[in-house]
Amino acid sequence: MEVTKLPKSIARLTTPDGFIESYQEKMRHAKTCKEAYEMAEEEYRILFGTNRYSSYPTFKNAITRWNKKRRTQKANFTKRKK
């Protein structure tokens, strides 16, 4: 059986961080946050045949946790630098 490597642009969508980065890139072209989410989900659906998140509110919860994690990591990094 031959294993094919996914291009990085596609492989990154398989992680929460990568999906959120895709969403943030789409924010430049979207009128609303929900529209950017729908664009990212459409891309994911075309590639993988399913949605990454079950709904927009579910995604908003995920991005809230993601932002909190990043703030915590940044605060911990700043503490170690001092």
MMTF fields as JSON, N, C-alpha, C and O atoms, coordinates in Angstrom:
{
  "mmtfVersion": "1.0.0",
  "mmtfProducer": "UNKNOWN",
  "numBonds": 327,
  "numAtoms": 328,
  "numGroups": 82,
  "numChains": 1,
  "numModels": 1,
  "chainsPerModel": [1],
  "groupsPerChain": [82],
  "chainIdList": ["A"],
  "bondAtomList": [4, 2, 8, 6, 12, 10, 16, 14, 20, 18, 24, 22, 28, 26, 32, 30, 36, 34, 40, 38, 44, 42, 48, 46, 52, 50, 56, 54, 60, 58, 64, 62, 68, 66, 72, 70, 76, 74, 80, 78, 84, 82, 88, 86, 92, 90, 96, 94, 100, 98, 104, 102, 108, 106, 112, 110, 116, 114, 120, 118, 124, 122, 128, 126, 132, 130, 136, 134, 140, 138, 144, 142, 148, 146, 152, 150, 156, 154, 160, 158, 164, 162, 168, 166, 172, 170, 176, 174, 180, 178, 184, 182, 188, 186, 192, 190, 196, 194, 200, 198, 204, 202, 208, 206, 212, 210, 216, 214, 220, 218, 224, 222, 228, 226, 232, 230, 236, 234, 240, 238, 244, 242, 248, 246, 252, 250, 256, 254, 260, 258, 264, 262, 268, 266, 272, 270, 276, 274, 280, 278, 284, 282, 288, 286, 292, 290, 296, 294, 300, 298, 304, 302, 308, 306, 312, 310, 316, 314, 320, 318, 324, 322],
  "bondOrderList": [1, 1, 1, 1, 1, 1, 1, 1, 1, 1, 1, 1, 1, 1, 1, 1, 1, 1, 1, 1, 1, 1, 1, 1, 1, 1, 1, 1, 1, 1, 1, 1, 1, 1, 1, 1, 1, 1, 1, 1, 1, 1, 1, 1, 1, 1, 1, 1, 1, 1, 1, 1, 1, 1, 1, 1, 1, 1, 1, 1, 1, 1, 1, 1, 1, 1, 1, 1, 1, 1, 1, 1, 1, 1, 1, 1, 1, 1, 1, 1, 1],
  "groupList": [{"groupName": "MET", "atomNameList": ["N", "CA", "C", "O"], "elementList": ["N", "C", "C", "O"], "formalChargeList": [0, 0, 0, 0], "bondAtomList": [1, 0, 2, 1, 3, 2], "bondOrderList": [1, 1, 2], "singleLetterCode": "M", "chemCompType": "L-PEPTIDE LINKING"}, {"groupName": "GLU", "atomNameList": ["N", "CA", "C", "O"], "elementList": ["N", "C", "C", "O"], "formalChargeList": [0, 0, 0, 0], "bondAtomList": [1, 0, 2, 1, 3, 2], "bondOrderList": [1, 1, 2], "singleLetterCode": "E", "chemCompType": "L-PEPTIDE LINKING"}, {"groupName": "VAL", "atomNameList": ["N", "CA", "C", "O"], "elementList": ["N", "C", "C", "O"], "formalChargeList": [0, 0, 0, 0], "bondAtomList": [1, 0, 2, 1, 3, 2], "bondOrderList": [1, 1, 2], "singleLetterCode": "V", "chemCompType": "L-PEPTIDE LINKING"}, {"groupName": "THR", "atomNameList": ["N", "CA", "C", "O"], "elementList": ["N", "C", "C", "O"], "formalChargeList": [0, 0, 0, 0], "bondAtomList": [1, 0, 2, 1, 3, 2], "bondOrderList": [1, 1, 2], "singleLetterCode": "T", "chemCompType": "L-PEPTIDE LINKING"}, {"groupName": "LYS", "atomNameList": ["N", "CA", "C", "O"], "elementList": ["N", "C", "C", "O"], "formalChargeList": [0, 0, 0, 0], "bondAtomList": [1, 0, 2, 1, 3, 2], "bondOrderList": [1, 1, 2], "singleLetterCode": "K", "chemCompType": "L-PEPTIDE LINKING"}, {"groupName": "LEU", "atomNameList": ["N", "CA", "C", "O"], "elementList": ["N", "C", "C", "O"], "formalChargeList": [0, 0, 0, 0], "bondAtomList": [1, 0, 2, 1, 3, 2], "bondOrderList": [1, 1, 2], "singleLetterCode": "L", "chemCompType": "L-PEPTIDE LINKING"}, {"groupName": "PRO", "atomNameList": ["N", "CA", "C", "O"], "elementList": ["N", "C", "C", "O"], "formalChargeList": [0, 0, 0, 0], "bondAtomList": [1, 0, 2, 1, 3, 2], "bondOrderList": [1, 1, 2], "singleLetterCode": "P", "chemCompType": "L-PEPTIDE LINKING"}, {"groupName": "SER", "atomNameList": ["N", "CA", "C", "O"], "elementList": ["N", "C", "C", "O"], "formalChargeList": [0, 0, 0, 0], "bondAtomList": [1, 0, 2, 1, 3, 2], "bondOrderList": [1, 1, 2], "singleLetterCode": "S", "chemCompType": "L-PEPTIDE LINKING"}, {"groupName": "ILE", "atomNameList": ["N", "CA", "C", "O"], "elementList": ["N", "C", "C", "O"], "formalChargeList": [0, 0, 0, 0], "bondAtomList": [1, 0, 2, 1, 3, 2], "bondOrderList": [1, 1, 2], "singleLetterCode": "I", "chemCompType": "L-PEPTIDE LINKING"}, {"groupName": "ALA", "atomNameList": ["N", "CA", "C", "O"], "elementList": ["N", "C", "C", "O"], "formalChargeList": [0, 0, 0, 0], "bondAtomList": [1, 0, 2, 1, 3, 2], "bondOrderList": [1, 1, 2], "singleLetterCode": "A", "chemCompType": "L-PEPTIDE LINKING"}, {"groupName": "ARG", "atomNameList": ["N", "CA", "C", "O"], "elementList": ["N", "C", "C", "O"], "formalChargeList": [0, 0, 0, 0], "bondAtomList": [1, 0, 2, 1, 3, 2], "bondOrderList": [1, 1, 2], "singleLetterCode": "R", "chemCompType": "L-PEPTIDE LINKING"}, {"groupName": "ASP", "atomNameList": ["N", "CA", "C", "O"], "elementList": ["N", "C", "C", "O"], "formalChargeList": [0, 0, 0, 0], "bondAtomList": [1, 0, 2, 1, 3, 2], "bondOrderList": [1, 1, 2], "singleLetterCode": "D", "chemCompType": "L-PEPTIDE LINKING"}, {"groupName": "GLY", "atomNameList": ["N", "CA", "C", "O"], "elementList": ["N", "C", "C", "O"], "formalChargeList": [0, 0, 0, 0], "bondAtomList": [1, 0, 2, 1, 3, 2], "bondOrderList": [1, 1, 2], "singleLetterCode": "G", "chemCompType": "PEPTIDE LINKING"}, {"groupName": "PHE", "atomNameList": ["N", "CA", "C", "O"], "elementList": ["N", "C", "C", "O"], "formalChargeList": [0, 0, 0, 0], "bondAtomList": [1, 0, 2, 1, 3, 2], "bondOrderList": [1, 1, 2], "singleLetterCode": "F", "chemCompType": "L-PEPTIDE LINKING"}, {"groupName": "TYR", "atomNameList": ["N", "CA", "C", "O"], "elementList": ["N", "C", "C", "O"], "formalChargeList": [0, 0, 0, 0], "bondAtomList": [1, 0, 2, 1, 3, 2], "bondOrderList": [1, 1, 2], "singleLetterCode": "Y", "chemCompType": "L-PEPTIDE LINKING"}, {"groupName": "GLN", "atomNameList": ["N", "CA", "C", "O"], "elementList": ["N", "C", "C", "O"], "formalChargeList": [0, 0, 0, 0], "bondAtomList": [1, 0, 2, 1, 3, 2], "bondOrderList": [1, 1, 2], "singleLetterCode": "Q", "chemCompType": "L-PEPTIDE LINKING"}, {"groupName": "HIS", "atomNameList": ["N", "CA", "C", "O"], "elementList": ["N", "C", "C", "O"], "formalChargeList": [0, 0, 0, 0], "bondAtomList": [1, 0, 2, 1, 3, 2], "bondOrderList": [1, 1, 2], "singleLetterCode": "H", "chemCompType": "L-PEPTIDE LINKING"}, {"groupName": "CYS", "atomNameList": ["N", "CA", "C", "O"], "elementList": ["N", "C", "C", "O"], "formalChargeList": [0, 0, 0, 0], "bondAtomList": [1, 0, 2, 1, 3, 2], "bondOrderList": [1, 1, 2], "singleLetterCode": "C", "chemCompType": "L-PEPTIDE LINKING"}, {"groupName": "ASN", "atomNameList": ["N", "CA", "C", "O"], "elementList": ["N", "C", "C", "O"], "formalChargeList": [0, 0, 0, 0], "bondAtomList": [1, 0, 2, 1, 3, 2], "bondOrderList": [1, 1, 2], "singleLetterCode": "N", "chemCompType": "L-PEPTIDE LINKING"}, {"groupName": "TRP", "atomNameList": ["N", "CA", "C", "O"], "elementList": ["N", "C", "C", "O"], "formalChargeList": [0, 0, 0, 0], "bondAtomList": [1, 0, 2, 1, 3, 2], "bondOrderList": [1, 1, 2], "singleLetterCode": "W", "chemCompType": "L-PEPTIDE LINKING"}],
  "groupTypeList": [0, 1, 2, 3, 4, 5, 6, 4, 7, 8, 9, 10, 5, 3, 3, 6, 11, 12, 13, 8, 1, 7, 14, 15, 1, 4, 0, 10, 16, 9, 4, 3, 17, 4, 1, 9, 14, 1, 0, 9, 1, 1, 1, 14, 10, 8, 5, 13, 12, 3, 18, 10, 14, 7, 7, 14, 6, 3, 13, 4, 18, 9, 8, 3, 10, 19, 18, 4, 4, 10, 10, 3, 15, 4, 9, 18, 13, 3, 4, 10, 4, 4],
  "groupIdList": [1, 2, 3, 4, 5, 6, 7, 8, 9, 10, 11, 12, 13, 14, 15, 16, 17, 18, 19, 20, 21, 22, 23, 24, 25, 26, 27, 28, 29, 30, 31, 32, 33, 34, 35, 36, 37, 38, 39, 40, 41, 42, 43, 44, 45, 46, 47, 48, 49, 50, 51, 52, 53, 54, 55, 56, 57, 58, 59, 60, 61, 62, 63, 64, 65, 66, 67, 68, 69, 70, 71, 72, 73, 74, 75, 76, 77, 78, 79, 80, 81, 82],
  "secStructList": [7, 7, 7, 7, 7, 7, 7, 2, 2, 2, 2, 4, 4, 4, 1, 2, 2, 2, 2, 2, 2, 2, 2, 2, 2, 2, 6, 6, 6, 7, 1, 1, 2, 2, 2, 2, 2, 2, 2, 2, 2, 2, 2, 2, 2, 2, 2, 2, 1, 1, 7, 1, 1, 1, 1, 2, 2, 2, 2, 2, 2, 2, 2, 2, 2, 2, 2, 2, 2, 2, 2, 2, 2, 2, 2, 2, 2, 2, 2, 2, 2, 7],
  "xCoordList": [0.83, 0.0, 0.877, 1.791, 0.604, 1.399, 0.758, -0.446, 1.565, 1.088, 1.467, 2.624, 0.476, 0.716, 0.731, -0.168, 1.738, 1.81, 0.88, 0.837, 0.134, -0.719, 0.126, 1.08, -0.203, 0.486, 0.265, -0.782, 1.226, 1.144, -0.124, -0.72, -0.541, -1.725, -2.988, -3.929, -3.009, -4.156, -3.977, -4.919, -2.792, -2.522, -2.774, -3.221, -2.499, -2.676, -4.137, -4.431, -5.056, -6.481, -6.926, -7.995, -6.142, -6.516, -6.308, -6.743, -5.65, -5.441, -6.298, -6.6, -6.694, -7.449, -6.677, -7.265, -5.375, -4.571, -4.591, -4.744, -4.439, -4.418, -5.75, -5.796, -6.842, -8.17, -8.399, -8.918, -8.021, -8.199, -7.328, -7.762, -6.118, -5.27, -5.922, -5.868, -6.535, -7.251, -8.41, -8.625, -9.15, -10.262, -9.756, -10.37, -8.648, -8.108, -7.678, -7.849, -7.129, -6.764, -8.009, -7.99, -9.083, -10.317, -11.008, -11.834, -10.677, -11.243, -10.896, -11.641, -9.789, -9.381, -10.36, -10.503, -11.041, -11.92, -13.401, -14.255, -13.706, -15.094, -15.642, -14.898, -16.95, -17.607, -17.86, -17.912, -18.018, -18.299, -17.454, -16.887, -17.388, -16.684, -17.366, -16.703, -18.685, -19.423, -19.168, -19.047, -19.087, -18.797, -17.407, -17.234, -16.427, -15.077, -15.096, -14.434, -15.852, -15.995, -16.605, -16.119, -17.663, -18.326, -17.394, -17.453, -16.542, -15.562, -14.551, -14.204, -14.086, -13.116, -13.766, -13.146, -15.0, -15.719, -15.944, -15.817, -16.274, -16.485, -15.208, -15.247, -14.088, -12.8, -12.549, -12.145, -12.788, -12.588, -13.516, -13.094, -14.786, -15.791, -15.421, -15.594, -14.916, -14.499, -13.35, -13.324, -12.413, -11.234, -11.502, -10.969, -12.324, -12.466, -13.876, -14.084, -14.838, -16.181, -17.044, -18.113, -16.602, -17.354, -16.963, -15.988, -17.719, -17.368, -16.335, -16.285, -15.523, -14.571, -15.319, -15.054, -16.247, -17.046, -18.519, -18.928, -19.31, -20.723, -21.553, -22.604, -21.094, -21.856, -20.953, -19.846, -21.445, -20.699, -20.503, -19.396, -21.555, -21.323, -20.263, -19.496, -20.22, -19.193, -17.804, -16.869, -17.678, -16.407, -16.032, -14.872, -16.996, -16.705, -16.181, -15.278, -16.73, -16.218, -14.779, -13.934, -14.506, -13.153, -12.167, -11.063, -12.548, -11.617, -11.412, -10.336, -12.415, -12.258, -11.227, -10.35, -11.331, -10.336, -8.95, -7.961, -8.871, -7.605, -6.944, -5.744, -7.735, -7.198, -6.736, -5.7, -7.499, -7.122, -5.795, -4.924, -5.655, -4.421, -3.232, -2.166, -3.406, -2.323, -1.937, -0.753, -2.934, -2.639, -1.859, -0.913, -2.249, -1.56, -0.125, 0.799, 0.065, 1.414, 2.277, 3.45, 1.698, 2.449, 2.827, 3.945, 1.896, 2.172, 3.27, 4.155, 3.225, 4.255, 5.612, 6.63, 5.645, 6.892, 7.472, 8.68, 6.622, 7.071, 7.646, 8.66, 7.023, 7.519, 8.901, 9.76, 9.123, 10.416, 11.518, 12.68, 11.184, 12.192, 12.784, 13.94, 12.012, 12.468, 13.52, 13.99],
  "yCoordList": [-1.178, 0.0, 1.245, 1.364, 2.158, 3.374, 4.501, 4.738, 5.185, 6.301, 7.594, 7.804, 8.456, 9.74, 10.833, 10.906, 11.674, 12.799, 13.899, 14.225, 14.469, 15.604, 16.861, 17.031, 17.743, 19.036, 19.759, 19.592, 20.549, 21.247, 22.092, 22.161, 22.734, 23.592, 22.801, 23.341, 21.529, 20.673, 20.015, 19.962, 19.522, 18.826, 19.732, 19.255, 21.005, 21.899, 22.007, 22.264, 21.814, 21.897, 20.772, 20.864, 19.725, 18.587, 18.847, 18.053, 19.949, 20.292, 21.5, 22.321, 21.619, 22.809, 24.106, 25.078, 24.126, 25.323, 25.686, 26.855, 24.703, 24.944, 25.433, 26.317, 24.862, 25.302, 26.752, 27.551, 27.089, 28.458, 29.431, 30.548, 29.035, 29.887, 30.113, 31.218, 29.071, 29.208, 30.187, 31.048, 30.049, 30.959, 32.405, 33.315, 32.607, 33.962, 34.543, 35.74, 33.726, 34.202, 34.61, 35.593, 33.854, 34.144, 35.392, 35.99, 35.785, 37.008, 38.238, 39.218, 38.19, 39.329, 39.559, 40.681, 38.483, 38.566, 38.496, 38.758, 38.15, 37.97, 39.258, 40.088, 39.393, 40.558, 40.344, 41.305, 39.083, 38.772, 37.573, 36.848, 37.392, 36.231, 34.94, 33.96, 34.948, 33.749, 33.406, 32.231, 34.409, 34.161, 33.54, 32.627, 34.025, 33.457, 32.005, 31.148, 31.733, 30.356, 29.478, 28.376, 29.954, 29.168, 28.91, 27.842, 29.87, 29.682, 28.595, 27.744, 28.636, 27.637, 26.25, 25.264, 26.174, 24.89, 24.348, 23.145, 25.215, 24.783, 24.171, 23.129, 24.824, 24.288, 22.911, 21.972, 22.805, 21.544, 20.462, 19.329, 20.827, 19.882, 19.36, 18.177, 20.245, 19.845, 18.833, 17.853, 19.08, 18.213, 16.903, 15.863, 16.938, 15.777, 15.178, 14.134, 15.827, 15.272, 15.421, 14.816, 16.211, 16.435, 17.793, 18.4, 18.266, 19.522, 19.268, 18.178, 20.259, 20.182, 20.364, 19.656, 21.311, 21.609, 21.422, 21.617, 21.045, 20.746, 21.993, 21.916, 23.149, 24.389, 25.591, 25.446, 26.775, 27.995, 28.212, 28.55, 28.026, 28.182, 27.22, 27.585, 26.005, 25.05, 25.567, 25.474, 26.106, 26.687, 27.871, 28.006, 28.727, 29.89, 29.443, 30.077, 28.363, 27.824, 27.35, 27.581, 26.689, 26.184, 27.34, 27.278, 28.381, 29.498, 30.268, 30.824, 30.309, 30.943, 30.172, 30.774, 28.843, 28.019, 28.194, 28.272, 28.256, 28.419, 29.743, 29.786, 30.826, 32.14, 32.148, 32.731, 31.504, 31.441, 30.685, 31.096, 29.58, 28.795, 29.63, 29.591, 30.378, 31.224, 32.312, 32.593, 32.929, 33.975, 33.386, 34.002, 32.199, 31.536, 31.207, 31.437, 30.671, 30.34, 31.589, 31.569, 32.674, 33.928, 34.467, 34.944, 34.394, 34.87, 34.032, 34.574, 32.726, 31.848, 32.126, 32.093, 32.398, 32.71, 34.021, 34.127, 35.004, 36.307, 36.15, 36.77, 35.344, 35.113, 34.481, 34.836, 33.532, 32.841, 33.777, 33.599, 34.762, 35.675, 36.574, 36.983, 36.889, 37.86, 37.331, 38.041],
  "zCoordList": [0.0, 0.0, 0.0, 0.816, -0.901, -1.015, -0.205, -0.301, 0.586, 1.392, 0.692, 0.329, 0.506, -0.143, 0.911, 1.749, 0.873, 1.799, 1.324, 0.137, 2.265, 1.941, 1.825, 2.585, 0.891, 0.869, 2.2, 2.825, 2.631, 3.918, 4.04, 5.115, 2.947, 2.992, 3.32, 3.901, 2.95, 3.255, 4.618, 5.409, 4.895, 6.155, 7.359, 8.402, 7.236, 8.387, 8.799, 9.966, 7.857, 8.182, 9.105, 9.708, 9.228, 10.058, 11.546, 12.38, 11.884, 13.297, 13.656, 12.79, 14.922, 15.329, 15.036, 14.56, 15.317, 15.055, 13.578, 13.223, 12.732, 11.289, 10.763, 9.908, 11.271, 10.841, 11.261, 10.48, 12.471, 12.966, 12.178, 11.897, 11.818, 10.978, 9.611, 9.071, 9.054, 7.782, 7.936, 7.082, 9.026, 9.337, 9.422, 8.865, 10.111, 10.263, 8.92, 8.687, 8.04, 6.703, 5.918, 5.177, 6.084, 5.367, 5.908, 5.219, 7.127, 7.713, 6.863, 6.86, 6.157, 5.314, 4.172, 3.686, 3.741, 2.577, 2.935, 2.089, 4.164, 4.588, 5.203, 5.724, 5.127, 5.736, 7.217, 7.985, 7.628, 9.028, 9.474, 8.655, 10.781, 11.332, 10.896, 10.557, 10.908, 10.52, 9.054, 8.705, 8.207, 6.793, 6.622, 5.815, 7.368, 7.304, 7.779, 7.192, 8.837, 9.324, 8.241, 7.988, 7.602, 6.557, 5.375, 4.766, 5.049, 3.976, 4.356, 3.538, 5.601, 6.068, 6.102, 5.704, 6.571, 6.608, 5.196, 4.968, 4.262, 2.881, 2.309, 1.654, 2.559, 2.103, 2.731, 2.045, 4.017, 4.727, 4.167, 3.934, 3.955, 3.448, 2.052, 1.761, 1.203, -0.143, -0.063, -0.807, 0.838, 0.947, 1.671, 1.282, 2.723, 3.594, 3.637, 4.255, 2.989, 2.904, 4.138, 4.222, 5.09, 6.319, 6.892, 6.449, 7.871, 8.538, 9.629, 10.199, 9.916, 11.027, 12.351, 13.323, 12.381, 13.576, 13.239, 12.095, 14.231, 13.983, 13.73, 13.093, 14.223, 14.049, 14.332, 14.851, 13.981, 14.249, 15.76, 16.178, 16.601, 18.052, 18.601, 19.493, 18.075, 18.505, 18.136, 18.93, 16.94, 16.51, 17.393, 17.783, 17.711, 18.561, 19.925, 20.471, 20.482, 21.746, 21.574, 22.44, 20.459, 20.2, 20.062, 20.603, 19.351, 19.155, 20.462, 20.682, 21.324, 22.636, 23.458, 24.079, 23.463, 24.18, 23.575, 24.303, 22.25, 21.546, 21.935, 22.209, 21.956, 22.346, 23.794, 24.115, 24.669, 26.084, 26.242, 27.009, 25.507, 25.553, 25.082, 25.697, 24.006, 23.49, 24.481, 24.665, 25.123, 26.118, 27.284, 27.775, 27.73, 28.837, 28.451, 29.231, 27.251, 26.791, 26.692, 27.065, 26.189, 26.06, 27.437, 27.63, 28.4, 29.756, 30.396, 31.059, 30.207, 30.768, 30.137, 30.83, 28.84, 28.157, 28.69, 28.904, 28.9, 29.4, 30.804, 31.125, 31.635, 32.997, 32.979, 33.786, 32.049, 31.981, 31.481, 31.848, 30.658, 30.112, 31.175, 31.065, 32.202, 33.211, 34.101, 34.99]
}
